[in-house]
Amino acid sequence: MLRWSDLFEESSVEWLLEQSNPSVRYFTLRDLLNKDETDKEVVSSRDIISNAPVITDSW
């Protein structure tokens, strides 16, 4: 059986895991890499998101 991860270069996942976008990092860890909500990386990313300033639409 072919897995989705077999279709991509490892660098694609590394890019999604960069610290510069904690939301993308969180969802990559949780949804693509199937890490548990109690995993220390998932918890850390979620904490960073919850402590980040709210971004508002300035249109």
HELIX and SHEET records of a PDB file:
HELIX    1   1 TRP A    4  LEU A    7  5                                   4    
HELIX    2   2 GLU A   10  LEU A   16  1                                   7    
HELIX    3   3 PRO A   22  PHE A   27  1                                   6    
HELIX    4   4 THR A   28  LEU A   32  3                                   5    
HELIX    5   5 LYS A   40  ASN A   51  1                                  12    
END                                                                             
